[in-house]
Amino acid sequence: MRDVQSQADARGIAIQHVGIRDAHLPFLIKTKDGGYQSVLARIQFTVELPAAFKGTHMSRFQEILLPWSKQPIAEPEMDAMLSEALAKLDAQAAEVTLAFKYFVEKTAPVSGGRSLLDLDCSFTGRKRAGEPLAFTLGVDVPFTSLCPCSKEISDYGAHNQRSVCRVRVRFGEGHDCILIEDLAALVEANGSAPIYPLLKRVDEKYVTEQAYDHPKFVEDILRDNVLALRRLDGIAWFSVACENFESIHNHNAFAAHEETVCP
């Protein structure tokens, strides 16, 4: 049977990313306590296509993915997955992103009630032939923010809102990436107050007052997170994007920053 995809192409255009997206498979993600959490991942998996080739072999992406969906996955497994893609697809570069919901346990501050908070997370691996894996962890962390200006000018309280900080981190070669739970806790601590799925009245009073005692603009939250991320041992690069879903405006407040800590 003739392989059309492997035929030559005369247009002289190399394609940086070609492959599949919005594929879905279960994966096991390592938890802080040494166990594993089963997640459903939305996947984008691509390779670099040389100018001389008409197309890539789309079926091979699924063939590569399936065995990895049945075992715990972290940086070493993603490195092996991408190395396999380079070999089976005759490519010089490959990239895969797994986006998934990850649940962390939260304990209410006064009543002690336990609940699970869902976080939007991602693992992204990039690999070029002959080079080490570049692994990026992404975590979107929700929290409460309270406006310092509103607190200053108001006789009765201050306006607050739910906020989210979207953080992406990459660590240098030889340094383990931070765990999801630890990165989420670091970011959450720089808001006005944490978010809890389950709160009793005594807890609601506590977190309301906690936020009132820690007012922060979106710029404050961003800068405090930048300082916290810079202190992480071995971090090579990070990006932070903070967004406040404003309660008294029909728009959101936003701030973003990225930097390379060490090349």
C-alpha positions, 0 to 999 in steps of 0.5 A: 500500500502506497505511503502518501505521507512519506512522499517528498514535498517541494514547497520547502516549508518545515513545520515546527509542530504537527501531530494530534491534539484534544486526545484524552487518556488516563494517567497516574500522577505522583502525589506528595505522600508517595502515592498516585492520583488517577487523572484524565488528561487532555493531550497535545502531542507533536513533532517537528516535520522536515521540509522534505516530507509531505506529512507525519504518521498520525497513528503513531502518536496514539501508539506511543501514548497508550502504554504510558497511560497505564503507569505513573508518569513524571519527568523521566517517563515524559523523556522516554516518551519523547525519545520514542517519538523522535525515533518512531517519527524520524523527527529532530524535535518533539513536544507533548502537553498533558492538561488535567484536573488534580485534586488537593485536600483542604482542611477548613481553618476552624471546623477542620472539615476536609474537602478536595480542591480541583486545580488545573495542571499541566505537564509539558515536555520538549525534547530535541535530538541529542539534548536533555528534556525541557520539562514545564509544570503548570498549575492554576491556583485559585484564592481570595484577594481583597482590594487595599484601596476599597478597604482604605476608603470604605466605612463598611468592609471592602470588596473582595473577589476570587482570583487565580494565579497561573504559574509555569515553572521549569527547573535546571538540569539535575534539579527535581521539579517542585511537586504540585501540592507544594507549588500550589501552597506557595502561590496560595500563600501570596493571596489575601486568603485561601479558597476552600470547597467546604466552609462552615460558618465559623470558617467563613468568618475566619477567612473573611477576616483573614482576607480583610487583614491581608489586602492586596492589589493584583500587582502585590500578588504577582510581585510576592509570587515572583519573589517566592519563585526566585527563592526556589532551589534550581529554578531556571525559568518561570511565568506568572499571570494573576487575574482578579475576577472583579466584584464591582467592575465588568472587567478583570484586573490582570498582571503577568511576568516571566523571567529566566532565573538561570540559563 
